[in-house]
């Protein structure tokens, strides 16, 4: 609780300085305090305005028809190019301005309706869904809408709503660590001179000479001279100022270095971009100087919900393939033999588990999206949804690959050549993997979420373990003692909550209430035990994260599948109560196991082995009887 982030490097110190320091007023935030605040699920208005619903339905209908008629996903995968005219059609029909208000030329969709549209694209072609998602979240839409002055909104948003916009943040040595960012925006008369190289520019290079996007949101360090970063490299008191800039890709000085090629998501336009003395007028600074890093992080928050929605749509597609094959495929060639889906290993072990996890993910995203729609805090929920949907989704897709066997690993084109159904499981498998990395890798988000969730304890721990007034230390100690006492006592679940949930699921809410208190108590005791060393106990953080995630998922799925829904709220029928019950029962076992492993684990043994591996002591064994590529490439 008394961890000093300054000792861990400038990058973490910058992230700490720039983080949104508002208290987390949400269900997941309350979880870390040991409060099972189920009323959070009741505080959101669930009705979608009739006009918005009509717009969303039209967008869905038109997109489905267009994709089926004009986009061959297998051809996109083979050529690494989207068909001619697709981007233009999406632009003309408003798909790149889905969340921009109608007064600025957009479609004005809230997060819940927007997620439905994204899901349609993701279910058909990952290479099409990725640029659509990125432009509507981490492109220029969010930054200008939320930080731009009114004049800037009126000028740029009508343009942004009709074009693909891109995002440039990552660099060679600056992924999750902003301290290493080398791209600078040097203050000059009338604006800035932009210099540097950005990796993996989203919606960027289409070729060696042409960009997909006419406009980029570029994050850079604002300086007075190009040499400032080098001159201040050893200055521990130096705090860089990040800015977000609107940069047209046809501006003089911009050069495409490379369009990158990836294992999956063929058809996306992403690459390395160089900026050399690119002049950016002052009125193309978004917000104020110094807000660039915060703008990027906040855009990524809503982007995480988008990634979660994409994941759910892809997994549903794969489950349909698995269910079909599970019904059709028989082994051991006897008429009386059941199809493989009825074998317990496949049906119970793969199909049922995958469906339960997917419904849980859908419930989590739905309630997190409602919070966004209602202007409520959803920072922690967005991170949990993204990690849960991508990690559990990857497990399900891999399981469906196992169900399909060799046909799963074979391409749809190859299957079709001999007259078999062209099921694209192999392509979806490749496309999906990046979701565990996009918009914050799972491991980074886990550490971030635990840092945010432990903020209340950290503030008090800094007082208790740091130098200062003994009276403050005493009152802080009493506060912790009261927390420990409070967390021993059962909370009452309000009748309005129980009335909202089917009685068959009530026991799961009681479990959640009890184990939310156990989670908070564990965090207090672990924080007191490790203190400054806690930040290094990342495997413990991972266990705490999954406990909190499962508790949120259990709660969300109970509300989502309840038959006692307000009028007009139709998301699941009563049959899904069986899925909810299955998910909750399996989650209960995982939560108990994770709690136990907080104190009984092999972390220290694994750490010793890792040190030996990193010291190169096992290299000789690893290289034995293989051709080591690291040596072949001369890597030291």
Order of alpha helices (4+ residues) and beta strands (2+ residues): alpha-alpha-alpha-alpha-alpha-alpha-alpha-alpha-alpha-beta-beta-beta-beta-alpha-beta-beta-beta-beta-alpha-alpha-alpha-alpha-alpha-alpha-alpha-alpha-alpha-alpha-alpha-alpha-alpha-alpha-alpha-alpha
